[in-house]
Amino acid sequence: MKSKKFAVALLMVSIVMIISGTVCAFVVSLKADREATQARMVVVKDEFESFNKSVTTFEEAREALYTQYLGNVFYDTLANDDVILKERMSNYESVVDGIATQVKTMNGLCKDVYYPDSSVNSKCSDYKLVYEQVINYFVGDVDVYNNTIKTFNEQQAAVGSTLALIEYKTNKKYVDYNKDGAFDGKEVK
């Protein structure tokens, strides 16, 4: 009888230890998960700040492109300025490519994740809209430049000149990156 009581007591102690061990492991895991989430939110905030700085660089590059070059294009000097214009367009595209790299990082941090901090969730949705605008502004600017080249080439052909400039080539297209059905940043024609 004593051994039966001892066996029951041992069984009860074992069950309590298993349950307390499971609870402790769950609490430790929960704490580790919370700490990892907090650390990841800091990374999202930092990456978004870096992304914002790159977008500011894009805006400055776009403004400089228009102020110094595209806003002052004249057909009689276009042939002379063509090399530098294409170089500026290429530099401009490099800024866009840098932003695309940061977007890949943001995609990895934000894909299918809901954070407990609403400001982080906002950052995870805002970068998509901003990136969409960046790409669509860039593609629109390339269209403006290429339309100027087309007009120039048509004018040259009309006067019998063989001078023809090459359009700026890019593989970028208008995008609806945030999948909202609108192409933010694309000019409606």
C-alpha positions in Angstrom: 0.0 0.0 0.0 2.9 2.3 0.8 4.5 1.6 -2.5 1.2 2.4 -4.2 1.0 5.7 -2.5 4.6 6.4 -3.3 4.0 5.5 -7.0 0.9 7.8 -7.1 2.9 10.6 -5.4 5.8 10.1 -7.8 3.4 10.1 -10.8 1.8 13.3 -9.5 5.2 15.0 -9.0 6.2 13.8 -12.5 3.0 15.3 -14.1 3.5 18.6 -12.2 7.1 18.7 -13.4 6.2 18.0 -17.0 3.4 20.6 -16.9 5.6 23.2 -15.2 8.5 22.5 -17.7 6.1 22.9 -20.6 4.8 26.2 -19.2 8.3 27.4 -18.6 9.4 26.5 -22.1 6.3 28.2 -23.5 7.0 31.4 -21.5 10.6 31.4 -22.5 9.7 30.8 -26.2 7.1 33.6 -26.0 9.6 36.0 -24.5 12.2 35.1 -27.1 9.6 35.6 -29.9 8.6 39.0 -28.5 12.3 40.0 -28.3 12.8 38.8 -31.9 9.8 40.7 -33.0 10.9 43.9 -31.3 14.4 43.5 -32.9 12.8 43.0 -36.3 10.6 46.1 -35.9 13.7 48.1 -35.2 15.2 46.8 -38.4 12.1 47.7 -40.3 12.2 51.2 -38.9 15.9 51.6 -39.8 15.5 50.1 -43.3 12.5 52.4 -43.9 14.6 55.5 -42.9 17.3 54.4 -45.3 14.6 53.9 -48.0 13.3 57.4 -47.3 16.8 58.9 -47.7 17.1 57.1 -51.0 13.7 58.4 -52.1 14.9 61.9 -51.2 18.0 61.4 -53.3 15.7 60.3 -56.2 13.6 63.4 -55.8 16.7 65.6 -55.8 18.0 63.7 -58.9 14.7 64.1 -60.7 14.5 67.8 -59.9 18.1 68.4 -61.0 17.5 66.4 -64.2 14.5 68.7 -65.1 16.1 71.9 -63.8 19.4 71.4 -65.5 18.6 69.3 -68.6 15.1 68.2 -69.5 13.5 71.5 -68.7 16.0 73.3 -71.0 16.0 71.1 -74.0 16.1 72.9 -77.3 15.9 71.0 -80.6 18.8 73.0 -82.1 21.2 71.9 -79.3 19.7 68.5 -78.6 22.3 66.6 -80.8 25.2 68.3 -79.0 23.6 67.6 -75.5 22.6 64.0 -76.4 25.6 62.2 -74.7 25.3 64.2 -71.5 21.5 63.7 -71.4 21.8 60.0 -71.7 24.5 60.0 -69.0 22.2 61.9 -66.7 19.3 59.5 -67.5 21.6 56.6 -66.7 22.6 58.2 -63.4 19.0 58.8 -62.6 18.2 55.1 -63.4 21.0 54.1 -61.0 19.3 55.9 -58.2 16.1 54.0 -59.0 18.0 50.7 -59.1 19.4 51.5 -55.6 15.8 52.0 -54.3 14.8 48.7 -55.9 17.5 46.9 -53.9 16.1 48.4 -50.7 12.6 47.4 -51.6 13.7 43.8 -51.8 14.9 44.1 -48.2 11.7 45.7 -47.1 9.7 42.9 -48.9 11.6 40.3 -46.9 10.9 42.2 -43.6 7.2 42.9 -44.3 6.0 40.0 -46.4 3.0 38.3 -44.6 3.9 39.9 -41.3 1.7 41.9 -39.0 3.6 43.7 -36.3 2.2 44.8 -32.9 3.3 48.4 -33.6 0.9 50.1 -36.1 3.6 52.6 -37.2 5.7 49.6 -38.4 2.7 48.2 -40.2 2.3 51.6 -41.9 5.9 51.6 -43.0 5.3 48.1 -44.4 2.5 49.4 -46.6 3.8 52.9 -47.4 7.1 51.8 -49.0 5.1 50.0 -51.7 3.2 53.1 -52.6 6.3 55.2 -52.6 8.2 52.7 -54.7 5.4 52.5 -57.2 5.5 56.3 -57.6 9.3 56.3 -58.0 9.1 53.7 -60.8 6.2 55.3 -62.5 7.8 58.8 -62.3 11.0 57.4 -63.8 9.2 55.6 -66.6 7.2 58.7 -67.3 10.4 60.8 -67.4 12.0 58.3 -69.9 8.8 58.7 -72.0 9.1 62.5 -72.0 12.8 62.2 -73.0 12.1 59.7 -75.7 9.2 61.7 -77.1 11.5 64.6 -77.4 14.0 62.4 -79.3 11.2 61.2 -81.6 10.1 64.7 -82.4 13.7 65.8 -83.0 14.2 62.8 -85.4 10.9 63.6 -87.2 12.0 67.2 -87.7 15.4 66.1 -88.9 13.8 63.7 -91.4 11.4 66.4 -92.6 14.4 68.7 -93.6 16.2 65.8 -95.2 18.9 65.4 -92.6 20.2 61.9 -91.8 20.9 62.9 -88.2 18.9 60.7 -85.9 19.3 60.3 -82.2 18.7 57.0 -80.3 16.1 56.9 -77.6 17.0 56.0 -74.0 16.5 52.3 -73.4 15.3 50.9 -70.0 13.6 47.7 -69.1 11.4 49.4 -66.5 7.7 49.6 -67.1 4.8 51.2 -65.3 3.8 49.2 -62.3 1.0 48.7 -59.8 3.4 47.6 -57.1 0.9 47.7 -54.2 -1.8 46.0 -56.2 -4.5 48.6 -55.6 -5.6 48.9 -59.2 -4.0 52.3 -59.7 -0.6 53.3 -61.2 0.4 56.0 -58.7 2.9 58.4 -60.3 1.8 57.7 -63.8 0.6 60.7 -65.7 -2.8 60.1 -67.3 -2.8 61.0 -71.0 
